[in-house]
């Protein structure tokens, strides 16, 4: 019994020493963690002055005259999506536009069935009434807590375009041409006011689809005018279309405007995160806020935005150089890890999006010029 007791004593002593060492290590790590958190909390960079503010964006029209406001007030889930075949009828990226009118005639039954569905009719009327107002200007609040139904607008625009096409297929040329002109006029208003990159890309897309719709209708209309019993040319509708197409001009599709709106949105989001307004009540949210140096993040946001705004103003010039990731290296996490991760998610896709949007803008302007010439030719030939 004595020998067992004497041999166990060194083991117990070793265990105690290990426990003490582990406690010291754990205490040291805990102290370092506290110092790390305190340094992030106390070492703050002053906020820089903002590069842009919401007042730098175009003024909005009165709400009662703005169809976008009335549409967004009722836009929820949106209409049912049409089939790929119907969607492709007005896709400007698909070549072979000369056969679109024939394709539309071949699918007339499907088009009429789709737009006559009771689920689609309220959406057609909602957007048609909204687009008949004097303006259709993007009034989406630049607020991190607010979302606008941009994709609902895209889908509803498709439904209305197919409804207008169905009117033309049914021989209601005056109604179809006048409605398509109103759509294009509203598209031009939306294009001239979009407040961020996604909305700007949607605006470019729906405006181009409206032009394809008008081209398809004009193909059918010109064919109808060759019939012996054809009515005289509807000059008023063609002039209305030409005027709407002329409203789509380079100076009204300002790519820099979307960079400004995006910047204002992120400035407010960083501010709200720092002030705790975006917290979900979880411990991780509080830690993320503690590890955010708002001033340093806003300084970096300014530095990141200057070349982006210059590139958006002149996308034919050189692209901004790719910025190295802030959240990289051995010790990036020592100060402002939250802000660094936020900013690393911004720059990489913005340059690509601006480049793609500039290409779409160029294609749209070419289509607008072609449509204006076509209307002018029809008016001149049938004078």
WOJOFEN-V632897 format. One record per backbone hydrogen bond with DSSP energy under -1.0 kcal/mol. NH is the residue of the N-H (numbers start at 1). CO is the residue of the C=O. E is the energy in kcal/mol with one decimal. If there is no record, write none. Layout:
# WOJOFEN-V632897
nh/co/e
NH/CO/E
NH/CO/E
This chain:
# WOJOFEN-V632897
nh/co/e
5/1/-1.8
6/2/-2.3
7/3/-2.0
8/4/-1.6
12/8/-2.2
13/9/-2.3
14/10/-2.5
15/11/-2.5
16/12/-2.3
17/13/-2.3
18/14/-2.5
19/15/-2.6
20/16/-2.5
21/17/-2.4
22/18/-2.9
23/19/-2.4
24/20/-2.5
25/21/-2.7
26/22/-3.1
27/23/-2.9
28/24/-2.8
29/25/-2.9
30/26/-2.6
31/27/-2.5
32/28/-2.6
33/29/-2.6
34/30/-2.4
35/31/-2.7
36/32/-2.7
37/33/-2.6
38/34/-3.0
39/35/-2.8
40/36/-2.0
41/37/-2.0
42/38/-2.6
43/39/-2.5
44/42/-1.6
56/53/-2.2
57/54/-1.9
65/62/-1.5
66/63/-1.3
67/135/-3.4
70/66/-1.2
71/67/-2.3
72/68/-2.8
73/69/-1.8
74/71/-1.4
75/71/-1.1
87/83/-2.4
88/84/-2.6
90/87/-1.1
91/88/-1.4
94/91/-1.4
99/96/-1.6
100/97/-1.6
103/99/-2.5
104/100/-2.9
105/101/-2.3
106/102/-2.4
107/103/-1.5
108/105/-1.2
111/107/-2.5
112/108/-2.9
113/109/-2.3
114/110/-2.2
115/111/-2.5
116/112/-1.6
120/117/-1.5
121/117/-1.9
124/120/-2.1
125/121/-2.3
126/122/-2.3
127/123/-2.4
128/124/-2.3
129/125/-2.5
130/126/-1.9
131/127/-2.7
133/130/-1.2
135/65/-2.0
143/141/-1.8
146/143/-2.4
150/148/-2.4
153/149/-1.8
154/150/-1.8
155/151/-2.2
156/152/-2.5
157/153/-2.5
158/154/-1.5
159/155/-1.8
160/156/-2.5
161/157/-2.4
162/158/-2.2
163/159/-2.0
164/160/-2.5
165/161/-2.3
166/162/-2.1
167/163/-1.6
168/164/-1.8
169/165/-2.5
170/166/-1.5
171/168/-1.8
172/167/-2.4
173/171/-1.9
176/172/-2.4
177/173/-2.8
178/174/-2.2
179/175/-2.2
180/176/-2.3
181/177/-2.0
182/178/-1.9
183/179/-2.2
184/180/-2.2
185/181/-2.2
186/182/-2.4
187/183/-2.6
188/184/-2.2
189/185/-1.7
190/186/-2.4
191/187/-2.8
192/188/-1.8
193/190/-1.6
194/190/-1.4
200/196/-2.4
201/197/-2.3
202/198/-2.3
203/199/-2.6
204/200/-2.2
205/201/-2.0
206/202/-2.8
207/203/-2.0
208/204/-1.9
209/205/-2.2
210/206/-2.0
211/207/-1.8
212/208/-2.0
213/209/-2.4
214/210/-2.4
215/211/-2.5
216/212/-2.5
217/213/-2.6
218/214/-2.7
219/215/-2.0
220/216/-2.0
221/217/-3.0
222/218/-2.9
223/219/-1.7
224/220/-2.2
225/221/-1.6
226/223/-1.1
227/224/-1.3
230/227/-1.9
235/233/-1.6
238/234/-1.7
239/235/-2.6
240/236/-1.9
241/237/-2.1
242/238/-2.6
243/239/-2.3
244/240/-2.0
245/241/-2.5
246/242/-2.2
248/245/-1.6
249/247/-1.1
252/249/-1.2
253/250/-1.4
259/255/-1.0
260/256/-2.3
261/257/-2.4
262/258/-2.3
263/259/-2.4
264/260/-2.5
265/261/-2.4
266/262/-2.3
267/263/-2.7
268/264/-2.2
269/265/-2.3
270/266/-2.7
271/267/-2.0
272/268/-3.0
273/269/-2.6
274/270/-2.2
275/271/-2.1
277/272/-2.2
286/282/-1.4
287/283/-2.2
288/284/-2.6
289/285/-2.1
290/286/-2.0
291/287/-1.9
292/289/-1.4
297/293/-2.4
298/294/-2.6
299/295/-2.4
300/296/-2.2
301/297/-2.3
302/298/-2.4
303/299/-2.3
304/300/-2.2
305/301/-1.9
306/302/-1.9
309/305/-3.0
310/306/-1.9
311/307/-2.3
312/308/-2.6
313/309/-1.8
314/310/-1.1
317/314/-2.1
328/326/-1.6
334/331/-1.7
338/291/-1.5
340/336/-2.0
341/337/-2.0
342/338/-2.1
343/339/-2.3
344/340/-1.8
346/343/-1.7
347/343/-1.0
350/346/-1.3
351/347/-1.5
353/349/-2.5
354/350/-2.6
355/351/-2.3
356/352/-2.4
357/353/-2.5
358/354/-2.4
359/355/-1.6
360/356/-2.1
361/357/-2.6
362/358/-2.1
363/359/-2.2
364/360/-2.5
365/361/-2.5
366/362/-1.9
367/363/-2.1
368/364/-2.5
369/365/-2.2
370/366/-2.2
371/367/-2.4
372/368/-2.3
373/369/-2.3
374/370/-2.3
375/371/-2.4
376/372/-2.3
377/373/-2.6
378/374/-2.4
379/375/-2.4
380/376/-2.1
381/377/-3.0
382/378/-1.7
383/380/-1.3
